[in-house]
Amino acid sequence: MPLHPQVEAARARRQRDRVPPLYTLSLAEARAADLASIQAGGGAVIDVREVLDETVPGPDGPVPIRRYRPVAGDRLPTLVYFFGGGWTLGNLDTSDGICRALAASAGCQVIAVGYRLAPEAKFPAAVYDCLAAVEWVAANPDAAGADPRRLAVGGDSAGGNLAAAVTLLAAERGGPPLVGQLLVYPNTEYGSQTASMRDNADPLLFNRTSVDWYWSHYLADPADGAHPLASPLRAPDLAGLPPALVITAEYDPLRDEAEAYAHRLREAGVPVTLSRYEGMVHGFFAMAGDLDSGRVAQDQAAAQLVAWFSAPA
């Protein structure tokens, strides 16, 4: 189908306002513009009972986290969430709207992780910051206010890539055990040459040049892109991983590689729900204020979290 009318309207506003692609800006400008755009499109701020900014031990110093607690309770089911931004942009404020929405709708704690960004910290720094946060939550349930038996990971875009990488590492290391992985239009393969990558070149939208720009900051050496922690689609074995919800957008250069990862998970015996949102573009999950499908996708993610957290151990 064509671009959704709400997407067309958002694109027209960008054209009218002559909004430059992020990859044409300096890093500082791109980081500020990305956050401003996300906050403008995220909709009304959803109240939750408690929001706590803290730090946890990381591999190279403290890692910031933000805990969203919608209800009282000593140990809540918990989603550890990694924001998007091509491993280059973003901070805890980037995923604030998403985390509030998921916490409120699913009735679970959501913990956002402020992992280190590239190019200041190249691959695999972000992966190990995210893993350290998940391990801390599992090992310190009282301090984290989390039920370690009901722990999931998730993220959008580069955050989805990090969630997949953390899931692979957790399986390799024998824990922490995870009940699910929420992967929203994740990067899954460096150098992907899929049809969706070739077809999505519109400079007013997230496009194949955007993808290359982010990868160029993240990898110290292009050869690192072959590593499964950078390209989960290249992992030799996906058997035994936790259930996944994979959300994609029709007009997204990452669509095909994300869906390929869902298919590989399913072929390995992993329970997978794959949902493509027609007429949508990359980033729609964070645009619930402008795009109805963003809210629908967030509600789908929340319902999936409830199902994972309520399943028998």
Secondary structure, DSSP 8 states (H G I E B T S, - for coil): ----HHHHHHHHHHHHTT---GGGS-HHHHHHHHHHHHHHHS-S----SEEEEEEE--TTS-EEEEEEE-S--SSEEEEEEE--STTTS--TTTTHHHHHHHHHHHTSEEEEE----TTTS-TTHHHHHHHHHHHHHHH-HHHHTEEEEEEEEEEETHHHHHHHHHHHHHHHHT-S--SEEEEES----TT---HHHHH---TTS--HHHHHHHHHHH-SSGGGGGSTTT-GGG-S--TT---EEEEEEEE-TTHHHHHHHHHHHHHTT--EEEEEEEEEETTGGG-TTT-HHHHHHHHHHHHHHHHHHHS--
